């Protein structure tokens, strides 16, 4: 099981990756939504905002009003960010749950 610090680091790495790709994605993806990432096996969460192709204001704690909610285990989060777990297969096998409206899901796919 990955630690809270490893999960935080994975999300910061994802934020950095999105930041580096923001210039090419920004024109294709108009998405400005709050995001919560709930780590089920650690009973912890992180939240931030997806805007302009970037993940910003990432901090500890849950956001019950988040428009996009990703729930997964600590190990699966780290595997997703490291590219060892395919997001589509993870959702299909219920290792990852994403709650968002269908239009946001389509935009989110373009970011990942």
N, C-alpha and C positions, 0 to 999 in steps of 0.2 A: 504494500500500500504506500502510495506517495504521500509525502507530508504536505501540510498547509503551505509551507515555504516553497516546495517544489511546484505546487499548483499555482501559486502567485507568480513564480518565476516563469512558468509556462505561459500564463496569460500575458505577462509583460513581453515575452518573446513574440507572441502572436501580435500584440499591439505594435511592436517594432516592425514586424514583417508587413503588417497592413500599412503602416506609416511609409515604408519604403515603396509600396506599390500604389499609394494613394493618388499620385498624379495621373497614372494610366487608368485607374478605376473610377475616379471622381466623375468624369464625364458620362460614364455608362451607368453609374449607380447613384441614384438620388435617394439616400437613406439617412434619416436622422431619427434614431430611436434609442431609448434606454435599453440596457442589456443587463441581465442578471445571469450569473453562472453559479449554479448550486452544485456543490460537491456532496453527493449523497452519503458516501461512506465516512466522511469526516464531519458531517453535520455543520458545514460552513458554507459561506457564499462570498462572491465578489460581485461588484457591479461597476458599470461604466456607461459610456455613451458611444454609439456608432454614428459617426457623422463625417461626411466628406471622404468616405473610404477609410477612415481612421477609427481606432478604438482609443478613446480619450477618457480622462478622469477615472481611471481604473483604481478602485479602492476596496478594502475589505468590507464585508457586510452585505446583506441582502437588500434588494429593492423590490418590495411586494407589488409596486405599481409598474414594474418594468414591462415594456411592450414586447420584448423578446426575452425568453427564458430558456437557458440551456441547462439541463440536469444530467449529470453523469458521475461516475466514480472518479476518484483521484487518478488511478492508473490509466483509465481511458482518456481522461483529459490530457495527460502528459503524452500518451500515445498519439492522440489526434494532432496535437501541436507539433510533435516530432515527425509526423507523416507516416507513422507506423500503423495507423488505423484510419481507414477510409470513412469519411463522414456519412456517405450514403449507406454503406453497409452497416455502420454503427447504429444509425437510426432504424434501418430495416430490422436489425436484430434486437432492437430495444435496449442497446447498451447506452445509447444517448437519446435523450428526449428534447425536442425543440418545440416550444410553444410560441407561436407568432401567427399573425394573420397570413393568409396565403400569398398576398402580394409582397409582404416583407420577406417571406421565405424565398421567393423567386429572386429578389434583390440580394438577399444574403448569399445565395448560391454563387452569384457573380463575384462576391468578395472573396470567397473561399476557393 
